[in-house]
Amino acid sequence: MSFVDIFAWIVLLVVIATLVAVIVTLGLMPGRIARRRGHPWAQAVAVGSWASLVFGFVFWPLVLIWAYVDFPEKKEATK
């Protein structure tokens, strides 16, 4: 194998590693945001993030928005 062939394999491996790192980062991001913000359904946001990435990335932006949604606290009725 020549130097160009070896260099091409190295570049290919770096590109594949970068793609895997980007996919993992995108999969973890909404769940981490939801946990950090104290979202009541943080685990559901995390699962939705991974599911949307596996099934075509279509709903991932909606899951990201869901991670930022603040729910008002329910007030206890005092008598």
DSSP file (Angstrom, degrees, kcal/mol; ACC not computed):
  #  RESIDUE AA STRUCTURE BP1 BP2  ACC     N-H-->O    O-->H-N    N-H-->O    O-->H-N    TCO  KAPPA ALPHA  PHI   PSI    X-CA   Y-CA   Z-CA
    1    1 A M              0   0    0      0, 0.0     2,-0.1     0, 0.0     0, 0.0   0.000 360.0 360.0 360.0 140.0    0.0    0.0    0.0
    2    2 A S     >  -     0   0    0      1,-0.1     4,-2.0     4,-0.0     5,-0.2  -0.323 360.0-100.3 -87.5 174.3    1.2    3.4   -0.8
    3    3 A F  H  > S+     0   0    0      1,-0.2     4,-2.6     2,-0.2     5,-0.2   0.869 122.3  55.6 -62.0 -37.8    1.3    6.5    1.4
    4    4 A V  H  > S+     0   0    0      2,-0.2     4,-2.3     1,-0.2    -1,-0.2   0.897 106.9  49.9 -64.9 -40.2   -1.9    7.8   -0.3
    5    5 A D  H  > S+     0   0    0      2,-0.2     4,-2.1     1,-0.2    -2,-0.2   0.927 112.5  46.5 -63.6 -45.0   -3.8    4.6    0.4
    6    6 A I  H  X S+     0   0    0     -4,-2.0     4,-2.2     1,-0.2    -2,-0.2   0.913 112.6  50.3 -63.7 -42.6   -2.8    4.7    4.1
    7    7 A F  H  X S+     0   0    0     -4,-2.6     4,-2.4     1,-0.2    -1,-0.2   0.882 108.6  52.7 -63.2 -38.5   -3.7    8.4    4.3
    8    8 A A  H  X S+     0   0    0     -4,-2.3     4,-2.4     2,-0.2    -1,-0.2   0.898 109.1  49.2 -64.6 -41.2   -7.1    7.7    2.7
    9    9 A W  H  X S+     0   0    0     -4,-2.1     4,-2.4     2,-0.2    -2,-0.2   0.897 110.9  50.2 -64.3 -40.3   -7.8    5.0    5.3
   10   10 A I  H  X S+     0   0    0     -4,-2.2     4,-2.3     2,-0.2    -2,-0.2   0.928 111.4  48.1 -63.8 -44.6   -6.8    7.3    8.1
   11   11 A V  H  X S+     0   0    0     -4,-2.4     4,-2.4     1,-0.2    -2,-0.2   0.911 111.1  51.6 -62.6 -41.7   -9.1   10.1    6.8
   12   12 A L  H  X S+     0   0    0     -4,-2.4     4,-2.4     1,-0.2    -2,-0.2   0.916 110.2  48.3 -61.4 -44.1  -11.9    7.6    6.4
   13   13 A L  H  X S+     0   0    0     -4,-2.4     4,-2.4     2,-0.2    -1,-0.2   0.885 111.3  50.3 -64.3 -39.2  -11.5    6.5   10.0
   14   14 A V  H  X S+     0   0    0     -4,-2.3     4,-2.2     2,-0.2    -2,-0.2   0.907 111.0  49.2 -65.7 -41.5  -11.4   10.0   11.3
   15   15 A V  H  X S+     0   0    0     -4,-2.4     4,-2.3     2,-0.2    -2,-0.2   0.920 112.4  47.5 -64.0 -43.9  -14.6   10.9    9.4
   16   16 A I  H  X S+     0   0    0     -4,-2.4     4,-2.3     2,-0.2    -2,-0.2   0.918 112.2  49.4 -63.9 -43.9  -16.4    7.8   10.7
   17   17 A A  H  X S+     0   0    0     -4,-2.4     4,-2.3     1,-0.2    -1,-0.2   0.883 111.0  50.5 -63.0 -38.3  -15.3    8.6   14.3
   18   18 A T  H  X S+     0   0    0     -4,-2.2     4,-2.3     2,-0.2    -2,-0.2   0.911 109.6  49.9 -66.2 -42.4  -16.5   12.2   13.9
   19   19 A L  H  X S+     0   0    0     -4,-2.3     4,-2.3     2,-0.2    -2,-0.2   0.906 111.3  48.7 -62.6 -42.0  -19.9   11.1   12.6
   20   20 A V  H  X S+     0   0    0     -4,-2.3     4,-2.5     1,-0.2     5,-0.2   0.920 111.5  50.0 -63.9 -42.9  -20.4    8.7   15.5
   21   21 A A  H  X S+     0   0    0     -4,-2.3     4,-2.3     1,-0.2    -2,-0.2   0.890 111.1  49.0 -63.5 -39.3  -19.4   11.4   18.0
   22   22 A V  H  X S+     0   0    0     -4,-2.3     4,-2.6     2,-0.2    -1,-0.2   0.915 111.7  48.8 -66.6 -43.0  -21.8   13.9   16.4
   23   23 A I  H  X S+     0   0    0     -4,-2.3     4,-2.0     2,-0.2    -2,-0.2   0.910 112.8  47.4 -64.3 -42.6  -24.7   11.3   16.5
   24   24 A V  H  X S+     0   0    0     -4,-2.5     4,-2.0     2,-0.2    -1,-0.2   0.912 112.3  50.1 -65.0 -41.8  -24.0   10.4   20.2
   25   25 A T  H  X S+     0   0    0     -4,-2.3     4,-1.8     1,-0.2    -2,-0.2   0.921 111.6  47.7 -62.9 -43.9  -23.8   14.1   21.1
   26   26 A L  H  < S+     0   0    0     -4,-2.6    -1,-0.2     1,-0.2    -2,-0.2   0.857 111.5  51.6 -65.4 -34.5  -27.1   14.9   19.4
   27   27 A G  H  < S+     0   0    0     -4,-2.0     4,-0.4    -5,-0.2    -1,-0.2   0.851 115.3  40.6 -69.8 -34.3  -28.7   11.9   21.1
   28   28 A L  H  X S+     0   0    0     -4,-2.0     4,-2.2    -5,-0.1     5,-0.2   0.752  97.1  79.9 -84.4 -25.4  -27.6   12.9   24.6
   29   29 A M  H  X S+     0   0    0     -4,-1.8     4,-2.4     1,-0.2     5,-0.2   0.898  91.7  44.0 -59.2 -53.5  -28.2   16.7   24.3
   30   30 A P  H  > S+     0   0    0      0, 0.0     4,-2.6     0, 0.0    -1,-0.2   0.894 114.7  50.7 -62.1 -37.7  -32.0   17.0   24.9
   31   31 A G  H  > S+     0   0    0     -4,-0.4     4,-2.3    14,-0.2    -2,-0.2   0.912 111.8  46.9 -64.3 -42.2  -31.9   14.5   27.8
   32   32 A R  H  X S+     0   0    0     -4,-2.2     4,-2.5     2,-0.2    -1,-0.2   0.907 112.4  50.0 -65.5 -41.2  -29.1   16.4   29.5
   33   33 A I  H  X S+     0   0    0     -4,-2.4     4,-2.0    -5,-0.2    -2,-0.2   0.931 111.5  48.8 -62.4 -45.0  -30.9   19.7   28.9
   34   34 A A  H  <>S+     0   0    0     -4,-2.6     5,-2.8    -5,-0.2     4,-0.5   0.912 112.8  47.1 -63.3 -42.9  -34.1   18.4   30.4
   35   35 A R  H ><5S+     0   0    0     -4,-2.3     3,-0.9     1,-0.2    -1,-0.2   0.907 111.8  50.6 -64.9 -41.2  -32.4   16.9   33.5
   36   36 A R  H 3<5S+     0   0    0     -4,-2.5    -1,-0.2     1,-0.2    -2,-0.2   0.854 112.3  46.8 -65.3 -34.7  -30.4   20.1   34.1
   37   37 A R  T 3<5S-     0   0    0     -4,-2.0    -1,-0.2    -5,-0.2    -2,-0.2   0.460 114.9-114.7 -87.6  -1.4  -33.6   22.2   33.9
   38   38 A G  T < 5 -     0   0    0     -3,-0.9    -3,-0.2    -4,-0.5    -2,-0.1   0.853  44.5-175.4  73.1  35.3  -35.6   19.9   36.2
   39   39 A H    > < -     0   0    0     -5,-2.8     3,-1.1    -6,-0.2    -1,-0.2  -0.416  28.0-134.2 -64.6 135.8  -38.0   18.8   33.5
   40   40 A P  T 3  S+     0   0    0      0, 0.0     3,-0.2     0, 0.0    -1,-0.1   0.770 104.8  37.6 -65.9 -23.7  -40.7   16.5   35.0
   41   41 A W  T 3> S+     0   0    0      1,-0.1     4,-1.9     2,-0.1     5,-0.2  -0.338  72.3 140.4-120.4  50.5  -40.4   14.0   32.1
   42   42 A A  H <> S+     0   0    0     -3,-1.1     4,-2.2     1,-0.2    -7,-0.2   0.877  72.5  52.5 -62.8 -39.0  -36.6   14.2   31.6
   43   43 A Q  H  > S+     0   0    0      1,-0.2     4,-2.4     2,-0.2    -1,-0.2   0.892 108.2  51.2 -66.3 -37.7  -36.3   10.4   30.9
   44   44 A A  H  > S+     0   0    0      2,-0.2     4,-2.5     1,-0.2    -1,-0.2   0.870 108.6  51.9 -66.1 -36.2  -39.1   10.6   28.3
   45   45 A V  H  X S+     0   0    0     -4,-1.9     4,-2.0     2,-0.2   -14,-0.2   0.917 110.1  49.1 -64.3 -42.7  -37.2   13.5   26.6
   46   46 A A  H  X S+     0   0    0     -4,-2.2     4,-2.0     2,-0.2    -2,-0.2   0.921 113.2  45.7 -63.6 -44.3  -34.0   11.4   26.5
   47   47 A V  H  X S+     0   0    0     -4,-2.4     4,-2.7     1,-0.2     5,-0.2   0.904 111.9  52.3 -65.8 -40.8  -35.8    8.3   25.1
   48   48 A G  H  X S+     0   0    0     -4,-2.5     4,-2.3     1,-0.2    -1,-0.2   0.860 107.1  53.7 -62.9 -35.3  -37.6   10.5   22.5
   49   49 A S  H  X S+     0   0    0     -4,-2.0     4,-1.7     2,-0.2    -2,-0.2   0.947 112.5  41.8 -64.2 -48.8  -34.3   12.0   21.4
   50   50 A W  H  X S+     0   0    0     -4,-2.0     4,-2.3     1,-0.2    -2,-0.2   0.904 114.7  51.8 -66.5 -40.1  -32.7    8.6   20.8
   51   51 A A  H  X S+     0   0    0     -4,-2.7     4,-2.3     1,-0.2    -1,-0.2   0.904 109.4  49.2 -64.3 -40.6  -35.8    7.2   19.1
   52   52 A S  H  <>S+     0   0    0     -4,-2.3     5,-3.6     1,-0.2     6,-0.4   0.853 111.1  50.1 -70.1 -31.5  -36.1   10.2   16.8
   53   53 A L  H ><5S+     0   0    0     -4,-1.7     3,-0.9     3,-0.2    -1,-0.2   0.899 112.7  46.8 -69.6 -39.0  -32.4    9.8   15.8
   54   54 A V  H 3<5S+     0   0    0     -4,-2.3    -2,-0.2     1,-0.2    -1,-0.2   0.885 114.0  48.3 -68.6 -37.5  -32.8    6.1   15.1
   55   55 A F  T 3<5S-     0   0    0     -4,-2.3    -1,-0.2    -5,-0.2     3,-0.2  -0.024 136.3 -64.1-100.7  31.3  -36.0    6.6   13.1
   56   56 A G  T < 5 -     0   0    0     -3,-0.9    -3,-0.2     1,-0.2    -2,-0.1   0.502  59.1-101.0 112.7   3.6  -34.9    9.4   10.8
   57   57 A F  S   <S+     0   0    0     -5,-3.6     3,-0.4    -6,-0.2    -4,-0.2   0.503  84.9 123.0  69.6   3.1  -34.2   12.5   12.8
   58   58 A V  S    S+     0   0    0     -6,-0.4     4,-0.2    -3,-0.2    -1,-0.1   0.921  77.5  33.2 -68.4 -45.0  -37.5   14.1   11.8
   59   59 A F  S  > S+     0   0    0      1,-0.2     4,-1.9    -7,-0.2     3,-0.3   0.404  89.1  99.8 -94.1   3.0  -38.9   14.7   15.3
   60   60 A W  H  > S+     0   0    0     -3,-0.4     4,-2.3     1,-0.2    -1,-0.2   0.897  80.9  52.8 -59.2 -42.6  -35.5   15.5   17.0
   61   61 A P  H  > S+     0   0    0      0, 0.0     4,-2.1     0, 0.0    -1,-0.2   0.883 108.6  51.5 -60.9 -34.8  -36.1   19.3   16.8
   62   62 A L  H  > S+     0   0    0     -3,-0.3     4,-2.4    -4,-0.2    -2,-0.2   0.886 108.9  50.0 -67.0 -37.8  -39.4   18.8   18.5
   63   63 A V  H  X S+     0   0    0     -4,-1.9     4,-1.7     2,-0.2    -1,-0.2   0.880 108.8  53.0 -67.1 -37.3  -37.8   16.8   21.3
   64   64 A L  H  X S+     0   0    0     -4,-2.3     4,-0.8     2,-0.2    -2,-0.2   0.913 110.5  46.5 -63.6 -42.1  -35.2   19.5   21.7
   65   65 A I  H >X S+     0   0    0     -4,-2.1     3,-0.9     1,-0.2     4,-0.7   0.901 108.8  56.2 -64.6 -40.0  -38.0   22.1   22.1
   66   66 A W  H >< S+     0   0    0     -4,-2.4     3,-0.8     1,-0.3    -1,-0.2   0.845 100.3  59.2 -60.2 -34.6  -39.8   19.8   24.5
   67   67 A A  H 3< S+     0   0    0     -4,-1.7    -1,-0.3     1,-0.2    -2,-0.2   0.790 108.1  45.6 -65.6 -26.8  -36.6   19.7   26.7
   68   68 A Y  H << S+     0   0    0     -3,-0.9    -1,-0.2    -4,-0.8     2,-0.2   0.525  84.5 114.8 -93.5  -7.1  -36.8   23.5   27.1
   69   69 A V    <<  -     0   0    0     -3,-0.8     2,-0.5    -4,-0.7    -3,-0.0  -0.471  56.1-148.4 -69.9 129.6  -40.6   23.7   27.9
   70   70 A D        -     0   0    0     -2,-0.2    -2,-0.1   -31,-0.1    -1,-0.1  -0.859   5.2-152.3 -99.4 130.8  -41.2   24.9   31.4
   71   71 A F        -     0   0    0     -2,-0.5     2,-0.1     3,-0.0     3,-0.1  -0.865  21.9-117.4-100.7 132.7  -44.3   23.5   33.1
   72   72 A P        -     0   0    0      0, 0.0     2,-0.2     0, 0.0     3,-0.0  -0.412  33.4-109.1 -67.6 143.5  -45.9   25.7   35.8
   73   73 A E        -     0   0    0     -2,-0.1     2,-0.4     1,-0.1     0, 0.0  -0.483  31.3-116.9 -71.8 141.2  -45.9   24.3   39.2
   74   74 A K        -     0   0    0     -2,-0.2     2,-0.4    -3,-0.1    -1,-0.1  -0.650  26.8-134.7 -80.2 132.3  -49.2   23.2   40.5
   75   75 A K        -     0   0    0     -2,-0.4     2,-0.2     1,-0.0    -1,-0.0  -0.709  17.1-120.9 -89.2 136.2  -50.3   25.1   43.5
   76   76 A E        -     0   0    0     -2,-0.4     2,-0.7     1,-0.1    -1,-0.0  -0.541  26.1-118.8 -73.2 137.4  -51.8   23.2   46.4
   77   77 A A        -     0   0    0     -2,-0.2     2,-0.4     2,-0.0    -1,-0.1  -0.687  31.4-160.8 -79.3 117.7  -55.3   24.2   47.3
   78   78 A T              0   0    0     -2,-0.7    -3,-0.0     1,-0.1    -1,-0.0  -0.836 360.0 360.0-102.3 138.4  -55.3   25.5   50.9
   79   79 A K              0   0    0     -2,-0.4    -1,-0.1     0, 0.0    -2,-0.0   0.371 360.0 360.0-115.6 360.0  -58.5   25.7   52.9
